[in-house]
Amino acid sequence: MRAVITVIGKDTVGILAKVSGICLEYNANVIEVTQSVLQDLFAMIMLVDISELNRNYTELSDRMSLLGTELGLHIHTMHEDIFNAMHRI
């Protein structure tokens, strides 16, 4: 199982480190990351393996949202099943 984590907001030092630190805390393995800084806007998409989570997926998603609030960013975590269902015809 995988999840897609998106992060958007004003660029500051340590965003990637903080998001990946939460992945570590929840035992979510980072598979792939792409990020860009467009002027002062930070944008990142992260694909993580959630098959070995040490806590509930909902807790991970809520924790990412809380981090977003703390940092003034929008962080959204979407389970791969939901992502795939949204993009099927």
C-alpha positions in Angstrom: 0.0 0.0 0.0 1.2 3.5 -0.8 0.1 7.1 -0.1 0.8 10.4 -1.9 1.7 13.3 0.3 1.5 16.8 -1.2 3.0 19.9 0.4 2.4 23.5 -0.8 3.2 26.8 0.8 5.8 29.4 1.4 9.4 28.0 1.2 11.3 27.7 4.5 14.3 25.7 5.6 13.6 22.1 6.7 10.2 21.3 5.2 11.4 18.1 3.6 13.2 17.1 6.8 10.1 17.7 8.9 7.7 15.8 6.6 10.2 12.9 6.2 10.7 12.9 10.0 7.1 12.2 10.5 7.3 9.4 7.9 10.1 7.9 9.9 8.1 8.2 13.2 5.2 6.3 11.6 7.4 3.8 9.7 6.3 5.1 6.3 9.0 4.4 3.8 9.7 7.3 1.3 9.8 5.8 -2.2 10.1 8.9 -4.3 10.1 12.7 -3.9 9.9 15.5 -6.3 10.0 19.1 -5.2 10.3 22.6 -6.7 10.7 26.1 -5.4 8.9 28.6 -7.6 10.1 32.0 -6.5 9.1 31.7 -2.8 6.5 28.9 -3.2 7.5 25.4 -2.2 5.8 22.4 -3.9 6.5 18.8 -3.1 4.9 15.4 -4.0 6.1 12.4 -2.0 5.2 8.8 -2.6 5.4 6.6 0.5 5.0 2.9 1.3 2.5 2.6 4.1 2.3 -1.2 4.3 4.5 -1.3 7.4 2.9 1.6 9.4 3.3 1.2 13.2 0.1 3.2 13.7 -3.2 3.8 11.9 -3.1 5.5 8.5 -5.6 8.1 9.7 -3.2 9.1 12.5 -0.4 9.7 9.9 -2.7 11.8 7.8 -3.9 13.8 10.8 -0.3 14.4 11.9 0.7 15.6 8.5 -2.2 18.0 8.5 -1.2 19.3 11.9 2.3 19.8 10.7 1.0 21.8 7.8 -1.0 24.0 10.2 2.1 24.5 12.4 4.3 25.5 9.5 1.6 27.5 7.5 1.6 25.0 4.7 -1.1 22.8 3.1 -0.1 19.2 3.6 -2.5 16.6 2.2 -2.1 12.8 2.5 -4.1 10.6 0.1 -4.2 6.8 0.3 -3.3 5.2 -3.1 -6.7 3.4 -3.2 -8.5 6.8 -3.1 -6.1 8.3 -5.6 -6.7 5.4 -8.0 -10.5 5.5 -7.6 -10.6 9.2 -8.4 -8.8 8.7 -11.6 -10.7 5.7 -13.0 -13.3 6.2 -15.7 
